Each structure stands twice: as C-alpha cells, then as structure tokens.
Amino acid sequence: MNRSRRCTTPALPAALFAVLSASLVAPASAAETIKATVIDGYPAKAMWVQEFSDFFIPEVDKRLAESGNFEMDWQESYGGAIVKPKGVLEGVELGLGDIGIVTTIFHSSKLPSQALAAVTPFVAPDARAVARAVDEIAREFPTMQREFEQQNQVYLATGVVLDSYQMFGRDALSTITDVEGTKVAGAGMNMRYLEGIEGAVGVRGGLTDFYSMLQTGLVDNAMLWPEAASTFKIADVAPHMLQTDFGAVNSKTVTVNADYWAKLPEEVRGVLQDVAVAYRDRLADVAMDRAAASLDAYVAAGGTVTAMDPGERAAWAEGMPNIALEWAARLDEAGEPGSEMLKSYLDKLAVAGFEPVRDWASELE
C-alpha cells in the first residue's frame, strides 16, 4: 500500500499567521533612512562642491551599504539657495543645513586657529602637504575643534582646494614694484601679504565676486589660484599672472551641526568621519592634478604668466610683519597653544620636504 506523509501544524490565529508569512518574504531588517541636508553658498561648479557631490556622497553611500543598516537621503543645496558663501558657518550652526562646507577664511574672529596656513606664506605650494599638516594639527591640539564646538558644530576634516595663491592683474606684473599703489582683492588673512608694499590696499571679496571687481576696476589685482582663475574665467579681466607662489592654504572645513550629530547612529558618525578624511585627500589630489592644466587653460584664454624672481619673493616675505608670530601670540594670550601649533605645523612641512622662504617661527626659539 502506498502511503503519503502529510505534515500538519497547529492552527494559528489569522493575524499571527499573516505576520509570520510576511517575515518569510520580507528582508530580515530594512535599512534606516537618514536625511542629510548639505549646504554651501558656492555654486555646484566650484571644485570642492563638485567633489562633494561626486565623491563624498557616493563614498558614504558605498560604505554604509556594506552593513546595510543605514542609507542616506541626501538633500544638496548650493549656490545661495539657503546660504551665501559667507553664511555657511552660521547656517550649519542654526541647523539650516546638517552638513556644511565652511569657507573658514571668512571667519577669522570665530575660527582664528584655522588661519594657520594663511599666516605662513611662502612655505609650501602643495595642497596635499598642507591639508595633512593642518588636519593633523586639528587632531593633535583641541583648539580647532573647540572653535567649531562654540559654533554648535562638529569638525570633520580640513580641505585645501588650491595648489598656491598667485597674483592676477589687469596690467602686467613682474616685480613687487608693480603691486605698489594698487588695490588687491583678497579673501581674508591673505590681504596681510600686502603689508610692507607701499600703497597696496587689500579689498575683501569672495571668489564669486572677483571677476566683477576686476572688470569694473574696483580692484587692480586679485589673489587666487589657477584652477579658480580658469573656472571663473579670470583671464578675461586679469590677463597677467605673477607667479608669487604664496603657497597652499586651507580654506574649507567639513562640519556637522552638533544637534544633528548627537542623533546620528555611531556607525554613520564613523563613516562620515572616515570619508571626510578621504575627501580631504581627494580635494588636495584634484587641486594638484588640475594646477598645471588650469594654468595652461588660463594661458589659452589669453593670460600670460611671469615667474617671480626668487630674490623678489624673499624680499616680499622679509618685508612683511611676522603675521605668524602675531597669530601665535594672540592664541597664547587666549590660553591656547598657538606657539606650539605654529612650530609643530612648520616642522610637519619640513619633514614633508618644504623649507620656508622666511622662518616664521625662528623668534620662538
């Protein structure tokens, strides 16, 4: 006799049966979605904004996907939709954005320690070396992170988006004399590079303003870098570049609103911190990779480039007040280790192979 074997299960309440049935076809756990609004006042074409969209965001998504626990719902707002370029710090502080790319050179009073590279010109025209050195200082000394804490923000990483500041002019430039008696557009601490040059006056402005400032004659010259000069078509209004090689300067910091940060899962925090460091290195690499091509593009657009005589560079540096020592002294007086930070920073650059035209820390010995 043939017999079939039949398995039976006790009868289940309909509601419980539905739940158990659903669990057989649904994933064991769905990723939690976390909304993140990213802000910057600069347009999407700005290199660091483009890299945030094309590198930072996909990299975070990729790393979170490895565990599958969380996924981000990114909302990107650039070009003044929420804040202007100078308003990112306050925007993140107030929670208008969860994550921001803060242009720190606009906030010397609130973020004084961020000026470390800016107060040490004529040292390292290399974005990679400066980015690593400044970011290491931020992690070894609590000063930089505390400054952002006071603005209701968590520091993630420093960004360097320029290989070296140069001088761009409406008229031909070849020596310090050509800068005398002129108005020069700058974005903060770099305007102090003009001190010691007779009659030169700094005029504060943002990168997006430089074209019109030069075009209208509001300024005669501007301090910026080749990639920005190419992106913003500066050759149209300032076709003469004096290769001063002031050096790379950190000007961008990725921060997160502290209230938003406190609510993030630990896994997401860790990924954001790690990717911010990768973004730091990515920006520096892109800046250096684009430097030569951008210079070529500037020349192709009608610009001319004049290398500054090394003796002229040394004379320029020596003619300036020691703004690095002044910076360190102000931090020291405020109870922060300014002098130690300055010396450590220059030591890091020396190890990386960069010796200053002027030893800004010599008077600390």
Salt bridges, closest charged atoms under 4 A:
GLU51 OE1 - ARG282 NE 2.85
GLU59 OE1 - LYS62 NZ 3.36
GLU59 OE2 - ARG63 NE 2.88
ASP126 OD2 - ARG128 NH2 3.90
ASP135 OD2 - ARG139 NH2 2.94
ASP135 OD2 - ARG280 NH1 2.82
GLU136 OE1 - LYS348 NZ 3.07
GLU140 OE2 - LYS348 NZ 2.93
GLU195 OE2 - ARG192 NE 2.75
GLU227 OE2 - ARG290 NH1 3.57
GLU266 OE1 - ARG269 NH1 3.70
ASP281 OD1 - ARG280 NE 2.80
ASP285 OD1 - ARG128 NH1 3.79
GLU326 OE1 - ARG192 NH1 2.71
GLU336 OE1 - ARG146 NH2 2.59
ASP347 OD2 - LYS343 NZ 3.28
